Amino acid sequence: MAALFYHLTRSPAEALLPVLIDRSLKAGWRVAVRGTRPDRLAWLDERLWLEPEDGFLPHGLLGGEWDAAQPVLLTPGPVTNGARCLMCIDGAEAEAEEAATLDRVCILFDGTDPGAVEAARGQWRRLTSAGVSAQYWSEESGRWEKKAES
């Protein structure tokens, strides 16, 4: 199990999410995308139907008839679709006990928001102190680079 922290400074979460979701699906994992605001998750649901232009990301928004069967479920709460990968956006958190049951946790945070950066640091400390391995990725140079690992 690994937690990957993505420090967003050049692009928003909705630009990176389709890439990470696609990689996770290709790895054979179901995905849960956890957010903190239902309106933002509804907006993201619409956006994922349009992106990527050359592909299709099968997904659903929590509250549908087929939530448990969704390969990708957008949710403000617990993982209910058997996901092996949890992606947290907009300040959503993953607990260490939950992370231990998954193959991957991705924390995407806005590097231009000091509060979001501090919240991500707190999550890093909580997860790594509980024995979860973590990686810190930055796009500051213009491409994604691993900057730290614990």
PATIVEX-279374 format. One record per atom (N, C-alpha, C, O): residue in one letter; chain; atom name; y, x, z. Coordinates in Angstrom, 1 decimal, always signed. Example, Ala and Ser with C-alpha at 12.3 -4.5 7.8 and 13.67 -1.06 7.14 Angstrom:
<recs>
code,unit,site,v,u,w
a,A,N,-5.7,+13.2,+7.8
a,A,CA,-4.5,+12.3,+7.8
a,A,C,-3.3,+13.2,+7.8
a,A,O,-3.3,+14.2,+8.5
s,A,N,-2.2,+12.8,+7.1
s,A,CA,-1.1,+13.7,+7.1
s,A,C,+0.0,+12.9,+7.9
s,A,O,+1.1,+13.4,+8.0
</recs>
This chain:
<recs>
code,unit,site,v,u,w
m,A,N,-1.2,+0.8,+0.0
m,A,CA,+0.0,+0.0,+0.0
m,A,C,+1.2,+0.9,+0.0
m,A,O,+1.3,+1.9,+0.7
a,A,N,+2.2,+0.5,-0.8
a,A,CA,+3.4,+1.3,-0.9
a,A,C,+4.6,+0.3,-1.0
a,A,O,+4.5,-0.7,-1.6
a,A,N,+5.7,+0.7,-0.4
a,A,CA,+7.0,+0.0,-0.5
a,A,C,+7.9,+0.9,-1.3
a,A,O,+8.1,+2.0,-1.0
l,A,N,+8.4,+0.3,-2.4
l,A,CA,+9.3,+1.0,-3.3
l,A,C,+10.7,+0.4,-3.2
l,A,O,+10.9,-0.8,-3.4
f,A,N,+11.7,+1.2,-2.8
f,A,CA,+13.0,+0.7,-2.6
f,A,C,+13.9,+1.1,-3.9
f,A,O,+13.9,+2.3,-4.2
y,A,N,+14.5,+0.1,-4.5
y,A,CA,+15.3,+0.4,-5.7
y,A,C,+16.7,+0.1,-5.4
y,A,O,+17.2,-1.0,-5.2
h,A,N,+17.5,+1.3,-5.4
h,A,CA,+18.9,+1.3,-5.1
h,A,C,+19.7,+1.0,-6.4
h,A,O,+19.8,+1.9,-7.3
l,A,N,+20.1,-0.3,-6.6
l,A,CA,+20.8,-0.7,-7.8
l,A,C,+22.2,-0.3,-7.8
l,A,O,+23.0,-0.8,-7.0
t,A,N,+22.6,+0.5,-8.7
t,A,CA,+24.1,+0.9,-8.8
t,A,C,+24.6,+0.7,-10.2
t,A,O,+25.8,+0.6,-10.4
r,A,N,+23.8,+0.6,-11.2
r,A,CA,+24.2,+0.4,-12.6
r,A,C,+23.8,-0.9,-13.2
r,A,O,+24.4,-1.3,-14.2
s,A,N,+22.8,-1.6,-12.6
s,A,CA,+22.4,-2.8,-13.2
s,A,C,+22.0,-3.8,-12.1
s,A,O,+21.7,-3.4,-11.0
p,A,N,+22.1,-5.1,-12.3
p,A,CA,+21.7,-6.1,-11.3
p,A,C,+20.2,-6.2,-11.2
p,A,O,+19.4,-5.8,-12.1
a,A,N,+19.8,-6.9,-10.1
a,A,CA,+18.3,-7.1,-9.9
a,A,C,+17.7,-7.8,-11.1
a,A,O,+16.5,-7.5,-11.4
e,A,N,+18.4,-8.8,-11.7
e,A,CA,+17.7,-9.5,-12.7
e,A,C,+17.5,-8.7,-14.0
e,A,O,+16.7,-9.1,-14.8
a,A,N,+18.1,-7.5,-14.1
a,A,CA,+17.8,-6.6,-15.2
a,A,C,+16.5,-5.8,-15.0
a,A,O,+15.7,-5.6,-15.9
l,A,N,+16.3,-5.4,-13.7
l,A,CA,+15.1,-4.6,-13.4
l,A,C,+13.8,-5.5,-13.1
l,A,O,+12.7,-5.1,-13.4
l,A,N,+14.0,-6.7,-12.6
l,A,CA,+12.9,-7.6,-12.3
l,A,C,+11.9,-7.8,-13.4
l,A,O,+10.7,-7.6,-13.2
p,A,N,+12.4,-8.1,-14.6
p,A,CA,+11.4,-8.3,-15.7
p,A,C,+10.5,-7.1,-16.0
p,A,O,+9.3,-7.2,-16.3
v,A,N,+11.1,-5.9,-15.8
v,A,CA,+10.4,-4.7,-16.1
v,A,C,+9.3,-4.5,-15.0
v,A,O,+8.1,-4.3,-15.3
l,A,N,+9.7,-4.7,-13.7
l,A,CA,+8.7,-4.5,-12.6
l,A,C,+7.7,-5.6,-12.6
l,A,O,+6.5,-5.3,-12.3
i,A,N,+8.1,-6.8,-13.0
i,A,CA,+7.1,-7.9,-13.0
i,A,C,+6.1,-7.7,-14.1
i,A,O,+4.9,-7.8,-13.9
d,A,N,+6.5,-7.3,-15.3
d,A,CA,+5.6,-7.0,-16.4
d,A,C,+4.6,-5.9,-16.0
d,A,O,+3.5,-6.0,-16.3
r,A,N,+5.1,-4.8,-15.4
r,A,CA,+4.2,-3.7,-14.9
r,A,C,+3.2,-4.2,-13.9
r,A,O,+2.0,-3.9,-14.0
s,A,N,+3.6,-5.1,-13.0
s,A,CA,+2.7,-5.6,-12.0
s,A,C,+1.6,-6.5,-12.6
s,A,O,+0.5,-6.4,-12.3
l,A,N,+2.1,-7.3,-13.6
l,A,CA,+1.1,-8.2,-14.2
l,A,C,+0.1,-7.4,-15.0
l,A,O,-1.1,-7.7,-15.0
k,A,N,+0.5,-6.3,-15.7
k,A,CA,-0.4,-5.4,-16.4
k,A,C,-1.3,-4.7,-15.5
k,A,O,-2.4,-4.3,-15.9
a,A,N,-0.9,-4.5,-14.2
a,A,CA,-1.8,-3.9,-13.2
a,A,C,-2.8,-4.9,-12.7
a,A,O,-3.7,-4.6,-11.9
g,A,N,-2.7,-6.2,-13.1
g,A,CA,-3.6,-7.2,-12.7
g,A,C,-3.2,-7.9,-11.4
g,A,O,-4.0,-8.6,-10.8
w,A,N,-2.0,-7.7,-11.0
w,A,CA,-1.5,-8.3,-9.7
w,A,C,-0.7,-9.6,-10.0
w,A,O,+0.0,-9.7,-11.0
r,A,N,-0.8,-10.6,-9.1
r,A,CA,+0.1,-11.7,-9.1
r,A,C,+1.3,-11.2,-8.3
r,A,O,+1.2,-10.2,-7.5
v,A,N,+2.4,-11.8,-8.6
v,A,CA,+3.7,-11.4,-8.0
v,A,C,+4.4,-12.6,-7.3
v,A,O,+4.4,-13.7,-7.8
a,A,N,+5.0,-12.3,-6.2
a,A,CA,+5.9,-13.2,-5.5
a,A,C,+7.3,-12.5,-5.5
a,A,O,+7.4,-11.4,-5.1
v,A,N,+8.3,-13.3,-5.9
v,A,CA,+9.7,-12.8,-5.9
v,A,C,+10.3,-13.6,-4.8
v,A,O,+10.5,-14.8,-4.9
r,A,N,+10.7,-12.9,-3.7
r,A,CA,+11.3,-13.5,-2.5
r,A,C,+12.8,-13.3,-2.6
r,A,O,+13.3,-12.2,-2.6
g,A,N,+13.5,-14.4,-2.5
g,A,CA,+15.0,-14.4,-2.4
g,A,C,+15.5,-15.1,-1.2
g,A,O,+14.7,-15.7,-0.4
t,A,N,+16.8,-15.1,-0.9
t,A,CA,+17.3,-15.7,+0.2
t,A,C,+18.1,-17.0,-0.1
t,A,O,+18.4,-17.8,+0.8
r,A,N,+18.4,-17.2,-1.4
r,A,CA,+19.2,-18.4,-1.7
r,A,C,+18.4,-19.2,-2.8
r,A,O,+18.2,-18.7,-3.9
p,A,N,+18.1,-20.5,-2.5
p,A,CA,+17.4,-21.3,-3.5
p,A,C,+18.2,-21.4,-4.8
p,A,O,+17.6,-21.5,-5.9
d,A,N,+19.5,-21.5,-4.8
d,A,CA,+20.3,-21.6,-6.0
d,A,C,+20.2,-20.4,-6.9
d,A,O,+20.1,-20.5,-8.1
r,A,N,+20.1,-19.2,-6.3
r,A,CA,+19.9,-18.0,-7.0
r,A,C,+18.5,-17.9,-7.6
r,A,O,+18.3,-17.4,-8.7
l,A,N,+17.5,-18.4,-6.8
l,A,CA,+16.2,-18.4,-7.4
l,A,C,+16.0,-19.4,-8.5
l,A,O,+15.3,-19.1,-9.5
a,A,N,+16.7,-20.5,-8.5
a,A,CA,+16.7,-21.5,-9.6
a,A,C,+17.4,-20.8,-10.8
a,A,O,+16.9,-21.0,-11.9
w,A,N,+18.5,-20.1,-10.6
w,A,CA,+19.1,-19.4,-11.7
w,A,C,+18.2,-18.4,-12.3
w,A,O,+18.1,-18.2,-13.6
l,A,N,+17.5,-17.6,-11.5
l,A,CA,+16.6,-16.6,-11.9
l,A,C,+15.4,-17.2,-12.7
l,A,O,+14.9,-16.6,-13.7
d,A,N,+14.9,-18.3,-12.2
d,A,CA,+13.9,-19.1,-12.9
d,A,C,+14.3,-19.3,-14.4
d,A,O,+13.5,-19.1,-15.3
e,A,N,+15.5,-19.8,-14.6
e,A,CA,+15.9,-20.1,-15.9
e,A,C,+16.1,-18.8,-16.7
e,A,O,+15.7,-18.8,-17.9
r,A,N,+16.6,-17.8,-16.1
r,A,CA,+16.8,-16.5,-16.8
r,A,C,+15.5,-15.9,-17.3
r,A,O,+15.3,-15.4,-18.4
l,A,N,+14.4,-16.0,-16.4
l,A,CA,+13.1,-15.4,-16.8
l,A,C,+12.5,-16.1,-17.9
l,A,O,+11.6,-15.6,-18.6
w,A,N,+12.8,-17.4,-18.2
w,A,CA,+12.3,-18.1,-19.3
w,A,C,+12.9,-17.5,-20.6
w,A,O,+12.3,-17.6,-21.7
l,A,N,+14.1,-16.9,-20.5
l,A,CA,+14.8,-16.3,-21.7
l,A,C,+14.5,-14.8,-21.9
l,A,O,+14.7,-14.3,-23.0
e,A,N,+14.1,-14.1,-20.9
e,A,CA,+13.9,-12.7,-20.9
e,A,C,+12.4,-12.4,-20.7
e,A,O,+11.8,-13.1,-19.9
p,A,N,+11.9,-11.3,-21.1
p,A,CA,+12.4,-10.5,-22.2
p,A,C,+12.4,-11.2,-23.5
p,A,O,+11.5,-12.1,-23.7
e,A,N,+13.2,-10.8,-24.4
e,A,CA,+13.3,-11.5,-25.7
e,A,C,+12.0,-11.3,-26.5
e,A,O,+11.6,-12.2,-27.3
d,A,N,+11.3,-10.2,-26.3
d,A,CA,+10.1,-9.9,-27.1
d,A,C,+8.8,-10.2,-26.3
d,A,O,+7.7,-9.8,-26.7
g,A,N,+8.9,-11.0,-25.3
g,A,CA,+7.7,-11.3,-24.5
g,A,C,+7.9,-12.6,-23.7
g,A,O,+8.8,-13.4,-24.0
f,A,N,+7.0,-12.8,-22.8
f,A,CA,+7.0,-14.0,-22.0
f,A,C,+6.5,-13.6,-20.6
f,A,O,+5.4,-13.0,-20.4
l,A,N,+7.2,-14.0,-19.5
l,A,CA,+6.8,-13.8,-18.2
l,A,C,+6.4,-15.1,-17.6
l,A,O,+7.3,-15.9,-17.1
p,A,N,+5.1,-15.4,-17.5
p,A,CA,+4.7,-16.7,-16.9
p,A,C,+5.1,-16.7,-15.4
p,A,O,+4.7,-15.9,-14.7
h,A,N,+5.8,-17.8,-15.0
h,A,CA,+6.3,-17.9,-13.6
h,A,C,+6.6,-19.3,-13.3
h,A,O,+6.6,-20.2,-14.1
g,A,N,+6.8,-19.5,-12.0
g,A,CA,+7.3,-20.8,-11.5
g,A,C,+8.2,-20.7,-10.3
g,A,O,+8.2,-19.6,-9.7
l,A,N,+8.9,-21.7,-10.0
l,A,CA,+9.8,-21.8,-8.9
l,A,C,+9.0,-22.6,-7.8
l,A,O,+8.5,-23.7,-8.1
l,A,N,+9.0,-22.1,-6.6
l,A,CA,+8.4,-22.8,-5.5
l,A,C,+8.8,-24.3,-5.5
l,A,O,+9.9,-24.7,-5.6
g,A,N,+7.7,-25.1,-5.3
g,A,CA,+8.0,-26.6,-5.3
g,A,C,+7.3,-27.3,-6.4
g,A,O,+7.4,-28.5,-6.5
g,A,N,+6.7,-26.5,-7.3
g,A,CA,+6.0,-27.1,-8.4
g,A,C,+4.5,-27.5,-8.1
g,A,O,+4.0,-27.1,-7.1
e,A,N,+3.9,-28.2,-9.0
e,A,CA,+2.6,-28.7,-8.8
e,A,C,+1.6,-27.5,-8.8
e,A,O,+0.5,-27.6,-8.1
w,A,N,+1.9,-26.5,-9.5
w,A,CA,+0.9,-25.4,-9.6
w,A,C,+1.3,-24.1,-8.9
w,A,O,+1.0,-23.0,-9.4
d,A,N,+2.0,-24.2,-7.8
d,A,CA,+2.5,-23.0,-7.1
d,A,C,+1.4,-22.0,-6.9
d,A,O,+1.6,-20.8,-7.1
a,A,N,+0.3,-22.4,-6.3
a,A,CA,-0.8,-21.5,-5.9
a,A,C,-1.4,-20.8,-7.1
a,A,O,-2.0,-19.7,-7.0
a,A,N,-1.2,-21.3,-8.3
a,A,CA,-1.8,-20.7,-9.5
a,A,C,-0.8,-19.9,-10.3
a,A,O,-1.2,-19.3,-11.3
q,A,N,+0.4,-19.8,-9.9
q,A,CA,+1.4,-19.1,-10.7
q,A,C,+1.2,-17.6,-10.6
q,A,O,+1.0,-17.0,-9.5
p,A,N,+1.2,-16.9,-11.8
p,A,CA,+1.1,-15.4,-11.8
p,A,C,+2.3,-14.8,-11.1
p,A,O,+2.2,-13.8,-10.5
v,A,N,+3.5,-15.5,-11.3
v,A,CA,+4.7,-15.0,-10.6
v,A,C,+5.4,-16.3,-10.0
v,A,O,+5.6,-17.3,-10.7
l,A,N,+5.6,-16.2,-8.7
l,A,CA,+6.2,-17.3,-8.0
l,A,C,+7.5,-16.9,-7.3
l,A,O,+7.5,-15.9,-6.6
l,A,N,+8.6,-17.6,-7.6
l,A,CA,+9.9,-17.3,-7.0
l,A,C,+10.0,-18.2,-5.8
l,A,O,+9.8,-19.4,-5.9
t,A,N,+10.2,-17.6,-4.6
t,A,CA,+10.1,-18.3,-3.4
t,A,C,+11.1,-17.7,-2.3
t,A,O,+11.3,-16.5,-2.3
p,A,N,+11.6,-18.6,-1.5
p,A,CA,+12.4,-18.1,-0.4
p,A,C,+11.5,-17.8,+0.9
p,A,O,+12.0,-17.3,+1.9
g,A,N,+10.3,-18.1,+0.8
g,A,CA,+9.4,-18.0,+2.0
g,A,C,+8.2,-17.2,+1.8
g,A,O,+8.2,-16.2,+1.0
p,A,N,+7.1,-17.6,+2.4
p,A,CA,+5.9,-16.8,+2.4
p,A,C,+5.2,-16.8,+1.0
p,A,O,+5.5,-17.6,+0.1
v,A,N,+4.3,-15.8,+0.8
v,A,CA,+3.6,-15.7,-0.4
v,A,C,+2.5,-16.7,-0.4
v,A,O,+1.6,-16.8,+0.5
t,A,N,+2.5,-17.6,-1.4
t,A,CA,+1.5,-18.7,-1.4
t,A,C,+0.7,-18.7,-2.7
t,A,O,-0.1,-19.6,-3.0
n,A,N,+0.9,-17.7,-3.6
n,A,CA,+0.2,-17.7,-4.9
n,A,C,-0.8,-16.5,-4.9
n,A,O,-1.3,-16.2,-6.0
g,A,N,-1.2,-16.0,-3.8
g,A,CA,-2.2,-14.9,-3.8
g,A,C,-1.7,-13.6,-4.4
g,A,O,-2.4,-12.8,-4.9
a,A,N,-0.3,-13.4,-4.3
a,A,CA,+0.3,-12.2,-4.9
a,A,C,-0.2,-11.0,-4.2
a,A,O,-0.5,-10.9,-3.0
r,A,N,-0.3,-9.9,-5.0
r,A,CA,-0.6,-8.6,-4.5
r,A,C,+0.6,-7.7,-4.5
r,A,O,+0.6,-6.6,-3.9
c,A,N,+1.7,-8.2,-5.1
c,A,CA,+3.0,-7.5,-5.2
c,A,C,+4.1,-8.5,-4.7
c,A,O,+4.2,-9.6,-5.3
l,A,N,+4.9,-8.1,-3.8
l,A,CA,+6.0,-8.8,-3.3
l,A,C,+7.3,-8.1,-3.7
l,A,O,+7.4,-6.9,-3.4
m,A,N,+8.2,-8.8,-4.4
m,A,CA,+9.5,-8.2,-4.7
m,A,C,+10.6,-9.0,-4.0
m,A,O,+10.7,-10.2,-4.1
c,A,N,+11.3,-8.2,-3.2
c,A,CA,+12.4,-8.8,-2.4
c,A,C,+13.8,-8.5,-3.0
c,A,O,+14.1,-7.4,-3.3
i,A,N,+14.6,-9.6,-3.1
i,A,CA,+15.9,-9.5,-3.7
i,A,C,+16.9,-10.1,-2.8
i,A,O,+16.5,-10.9,-1.9
d,A,N,+18.2,-9.8,-3.0
d,A,CA,+19.3,-10.5,-2.3
d,A,C,+19.1,-10.5,-0.7
d,A,O,+19.5,-11.4,-0.1
g,A,N,+18.6,-9.4,-0.2
g,A,CA,+18.5,-9.3,+1.3
g,A,C,+17.2,-9.9,+1.9
g,A,O,+17.1,-9.8,+3.1
a,A,N,+16.3,-10.4,+1.0
a,A,CA,+15.1,-10.9,+1.6
a,A,C,+14.3,-9.7,+2.1
a,A,O,+14.4,-8.6,+1.7
e,A,N,+13.5,-10.0,+3.1
e,A,CA,+12.7,-8.9,+3.8
e,A,C,+11.2,-9.1,+3.7
e,A,O,+10.7,-10.2,+3.5
a,A,N,+10.5,-8.0,+3.8
a,A,CA,+9.1,-8.0,+4.0
a,A,C,+8.7,-7.4,+5.3
a,A,O,+9.3,-6.4,+5.7
e,A,N,+7.9,-8.1,+6.1
e,A,CA,+7.5,-7.6,+7.4
e,A,C,+6.3,-6.6,+7.2
e,A,O,+5.6,-6.6,+6.2
a,A,N,+6.2,-5.6,+8.1
a,A,CA,+5.2,-4.6,+8.0
a,A,C,+3.8,-5.2,+8.0
a,A,O,+2.9,-4.7,+7.2
e,A,N,+3.5,-6.2,+8.8
e,A,CA,+2.2,-6.9,+8.8
e,A,C,+1.9,-7.5,+7.5
e,A,O,+0.7,-7.4,+7.0
e,A,N,+2.8,-8.1,+6.9
e,A,CA,+2.7,-8.7,+5.5
e,A,C,+2.5,-7.6,+4.5
e,A,O,+1.6,-7.7,+3.6
a,A,N,+3.3,-6.5,+4.6
a,A,CA,+3.2,-5.4,+3.6
a,A,C,+1.8,-4.8,+3.6
a,A,O,+1.3,-4.4,+2.6
a,A,N,+1.2,-4.7,+4.8
a,A,CA,-0.1,-4.1,+4.9
a,A,C,-1.2,-4.9,+4.2
a,A,O,-2.3,-4.3,+3.9
t,A,N,-1.0,-6.1,+3.9
t,A,CA,-2.0,-6.9,+3.1
t,A,C,-1.8,-6.9,+1.6
t,A,O,-2.6,-7.5,+0.9
l,A,N,-0.7,-6.2,+1.2
l,A,CA,-0.4,-6.2,-0.3
l,A,C,-0.6,-4.8,-0.9
l,A,O,-0.8,-3.9,-0.2
d,A,N,-0.7,-4.8,-2.2
d,A,CA,-0.8,-3.5,-2.9
d,A,C,+0.6,-2.9,-3.1
d,A,O,+0.7,-1.6,-3.1
r,A,N,+1.6,-3.7,-3.2
r,A,CA,+3.0,-3.1,-3.4
r,A,C,+4.0,-4.1,-2.9
r,A,O,+3.9,-5.3,-3.0
v,A,N,+5.1,-3.5,-2.4
v,A,CA,+6.3,-4.3,-2.0
v,A,C,+7.4,-3.5,-2.7
v,A,O,+7.6,-2.3,-2.6
c,A,N,+8.3,-4.3,-3.4
c,A,CA,+9.5,-3.7,-4.0
c,A,C,+10.7,-4.3,-3.3
c,A,O,+10.8,-5.6,-3.3
i,A,N,+11.6,-3.5,-2.9
i,A,CA,+12.8,-4.0,-2.3
i,A,C,+14.0,-3.6,-3.2
i,A,O,+14.2,-2.4,-3.4
l,A,N,+14.6,-4.5,-3.8
l,A,CA,+15.7,-4.3,-4.8
l,A,C,+17.0,-4.6,-4.0
l,A,O,+17.2,-5.7,-3.5
f,A,N,+17.9,-3.6,-3.9
f,A,CA,+19.2,-3.9,-3.2
f,A,C,+20.4,-3.3,-3.9
f,A,O,+20.3,-2.3,-4.6
d,A,N,+21.5,-4.0,-3.7
d,A,CA,+22.7,-3.7,-4.4
d,A,C,+23.4,-2.5,-3.7
d,A,O,+23.9,-2.6,-2.6
g,A,N,+23.4,-1.4,-4.4
g,A,CA,+24.0,-0.2,-3.9
g,A,C,+25.5,-0.2,-3.8
g,A,O,+26.1,+0.7,-3.2
t,A,N,+26.2,-1.2,-4.3
t,A,CA,+27.6,-1.3,-4.2
t,A,C,+28.0,-2.2,-3.0
t,A,O,+29.2,-2.3,-2.7
d,A,N,+27.1,-2.7,-2.3
d,A,CA,+27.3,-3.6,-1.1
d,A,C,+26.9,-2.8,+0.2
d,A,O,+25.7,-2.7,+0.4
p,A,N,+27.8,-2.3,+1.0
p,A,CA,+27.4,-1.6,+2.2
p,A,C,+26.5,-2.3,+3.1
p,A,O,+25.6,-1.7,+3.7
g,A,N,+26.6,-3.6,+3.2
g,A,CA,+25.7,-4.4,+4.0
g,A,C,+24.3,-4.4,+3.5
g,A,O,+23.3,-4.3,+4.3
a,A,N,+24.2,-4.5,+2.2
a,A,CA,+22.8,-4.5,+1.6
a,A,C,+22.2,-3.1,+1.7
a,A,O,+21.0,-3.0,+1.9
v,A,N,+23.0,-2.1,+1.6
v,A,CA,+22.5,-0.7,+1.8
v,A,C,+22.0,-0.5,+3.2
v,A,O,+20.9,+0.0,+3.4
e,A,N,+22.7,-1.0,+4.2
e,A,CA,+22.3,-0.8,+5.6
e,A,C,+21.1,-1.7,+5.9
e,A,O,+20.2,-1.2,+6.6
a,A,N,+21.0,-2.9,+5.3
a,A,CA,+19.8,-3.7,+5.5
a,A,C,+18.6,-3.0,+4.9
a,A,O,+17.5,-3.1,+5.5
a,A,N,+18.7,-2.4,+3.8
a,A,CA,+17.6,-1.7,+3.1
a,A,C,+17.2,-0.5,+4.0
a,A,O,+16.0,-0.2,+4.1
r,A,N,+18.1,+0.2,+4.6
r,A,CA,+17.8,+1.3,+5.4
r,A,C,+17.0,+0.8,+6.7
r,A,O,+16.1,+1.5,+7.1
g,A,N,+17.4,-0.3,+7.2
g,A,CA,+16.7,-0.9,+8.3
g,A,C,+15.3,-1.2,+8.0
g,A,O,+14.4,-1.0,+8.7
q,A,N,+15.1,-1.8,+6.8
q,A,CA,+13.8,-2.2,+6.3
q,A,C,+12.9,-0.9,+6.1
q,A,O,+11.8,-0.9,+6.5
w,A,N,+13.5,+0.1,+5.6
w,A,CA,+12.8,+1.4,+5.4
w,A,C,+12.3,+1.9,+6.7
w,A,O,+11.1,+2.2,+6.9
r,A,N,+13.2,+1.9,+7.7
r,A,CA,+12.8,+2.4,+9.1
r,A,C,+11.7,+1.5,+9.7
r,A,O,+10.7,+2.1,+10.2
r,A,N,+11.8,+0.2,+9.6
r,A,CA,+10.8,-0.7,+10.2
r,A,C,+9.4,-0.5,+9.4
r,A,O,+8.4,-0.4,+10.1
l,A,N,+9.4,-0.4,+8.1
l,A,CA,+8.2,-0.3,+7.4
l,A,C,+7.5,+1.0,+7.6
l,A,O,+6.3,+1.1,+7.9
t,A,N,+8.3,+2.1,+7.5
t,A,CA,+7.7,+3.5,+7.6
t,A,C,+7.3,+3.7,+9.1
t,A,O,+6.2,+4.4,+9.3
s,A,N,+8.0,+3.2,+10.0
s,A,CA,+7.5,+3.4,+11.4
s,A,C,+6.3,+2.6,+11.7
s,A,O,+5.5,+2.9,+12.7
a,A,N,+6.0,+1.6,+10.9
a,A,CA,+4.7,+0.8,+11.0
a,A,C,+3.6,+1.5,+10.2
a,A,O,+2.5,+0.9,+10.1
g,A,N,+3.9,+2.6,+9.6
g,A,CA,+2.8,+3.3,+8.8
g,A,C,+2.8,+2.9,+7.3
g,A,O,+1.8,+3.4,+6.6
v,A,N,+3.7,+2.2,+6.8
v,A,CA,+3.8,+1.9,+5.4
v,A,C,+4.4,+3.0,+4.6
v,A,O,+5.5,+3.5,+5.0
s,A,N,+3.7,+3.5,+3.6
s,A,CA,+4.3,+4.6,+2.8
s,A,C,+5.5,+4.0,+2.0
s,A,O,+5.4,+2.8,+1.5
a,A,N,+6.5,+4.8,+1.8
a,A,CA,+7.7,+4.3,+1.1
a,A,C,+8.2,+5.3,+0.1
a,A,O,+8.1,+6.5,+0.3
q,A,N,+8.9,+4.8,-1.0
q,A,CA,+9.5,+5.6,-1.9
q,A,C,+10.9,+5.0,-2.2
q,A,O,+11.1,+3.8,-2.2
y,A,N,+11.9,+5.9,-2.3
y,A,CA,+13.3,+5.5,-2.6
y,A,C,+13.6,+5.9,-4.1
y,A,O,+13.5,+7.1,-4.4
w,A,N,+14.0,+5.0,-4.9
w,A,CA,+14.3,+5.2,-6.3
w,A,C,+15.8,+4.9,-6.5
w,A,O,+16.3,+3.9,-6.0
s,A,N,+16.5,+5.7,-7.3
s,A,CA,+17.9,+5.6,-7.6
s,A,C,+18.1,+5.6,-9.1
s,A,O,+17.4,+6.3,-9.8
e,A,N,+19.1,+4.8,-9.6
e,A,CA,+19.4,+4.8,-11.0
e,A,C,+20.8,+5.4,-11.2
e,A,O,+21.4,+5.3,-12.2
e,A,N,+21.3,+6.1,-10.2
e,A,CA,+22.6,+6.7,-10.2
e,A,C,+22.9,+7.6,-11.4
e,A,O,+24.0,+7.6,-11.9
s,A,N,+21.9,+8.4,-11.8
s,A,CA,+22.0,+9.3,-12.9
s,A,C,+22.0,+8.6,-14.3
s,A,O,+22.2,+9.3,-15.3
g,A,N,+21.6,+7.3,-14.3
g,A,CA,+21.5,+6.6,-15.6
g,A,C,+20.1,+6.3,-15.9
g,A,O,+19.8,+5.5,-16.8
r,A,N,+19.2,+6.9,-15.2
r,A,CA,+17.7,+6.5,-15.3
r,A,C,+17.1,+6.5,-14.0
r,A,O,+17.7,+7.2,-13.0
w,A,N,+16.0,+5.8,-13.8
w,A,CA,+15.4,+5.7,-12.5
w,A,C,+14.7,+7.0,-12.1
w,A,O,+13.9,+7.6,-12.9
e,A,N,+15.0,+7.5,-10.9
e,A,CA,+14.5,+8.8,-10.4
e,A,C,+14.0,+8.5,-9.0
e,A,O,+14.8,+7.9,-8.2
k,A,N,+12.9,+9.1,-8.6
k,A,CA,+12.4,+9.0,-7.2
k,A,C,+13.2,+10.1,-6.5
k,A,O,+13.1,+11.3,-6.8
k,A,N,+13.9,+9.7,-5.4
k,A,CA,+14.7,+10.6,-4.6
k,A,C,+14.1,+11.0,-3.3
k,A,O,+14.5,+12.0,-2.7
a,A,N,+13.2,+10.1,-2.7
a,A,CA,+12.7,+10.4,-1.4
a,A,C,+11.3,+9.6,-1.3
a,A,O,+11.1,+8.7,-2.0
e,A,N,+10.5,+10.2,-0.4
e,A,CA,+9.2,+9.6,-0.1
e,A,C,+8.9,+9.8,+1.3
e,A,O,+9.1,+10.9,+1.9
s,A,N,+8.2,+8.8,+1.9
s,A,CA,+7.8,+8.9,+3.3
s,A,C,+6.4,+8.4,+3.5
s,A,O,+5.9,+8.4,+4.6
</recs>
